[in-house]
């Protein structure tokens, strides 16, 4: 079975631009979460969606938004990019949304903002 | 609020030697704890998790961890490491929706 897939793998943008990152969960998984991992740090939670509804939002500005589609895939959008948005963006999926659910991570999208 | 603290940022270890990675947690409710590994330029892979029951949890690749409620710790151990264990290791705690709060990570460098 295919794991979590993310696209693109790498991306270079300039300050002020907008970016869309995409994630396809493991088949049958209904929950998708997004994490930002800045170089040298642990992943930080951005969003969680379950059954197309937002279930949680981390401490990120409104420039960050996301959605989940009927097929459970998800997009993460970032507007007005800043240099500090340069990071590895990880998507994770799980069958359900609940304490103890194992989250399966994709390989990530590496975003560089110049 | 829940959080985890990884006490070592980097752990150098010789091949075939044992290794222990330390993780302490803070939580006001029952904890669900995880260890993930991240190989260079890859995503995260689950090593093991503690939900309830036996405090000694066995995971993949020969890793195990012990949940200690009195010391609020969840340390990861492997009796004999290989070069291929060189990676970054993250301890994490789960909230009620499954959101993970990660520690800062421990870089394990295995040398011959």
Interface residues (C-beta under 8 A of the other chain):
Chain A: X4 X31 X33 X35 X41 X42 X43 X44 X45 X48 X50 X55 X56 X58 X90 X92 X94 X96 X97 X98 X99 X100 X101 X102 X103 X104 X105 X106 X107 X108
Chain B: X32 X34 X36 X42 X43 X44 X45 X46 X49 X51 X90 X92 X94 X95 X96 X97 X98 X99 X100 X101 X102 X103 X104 X105
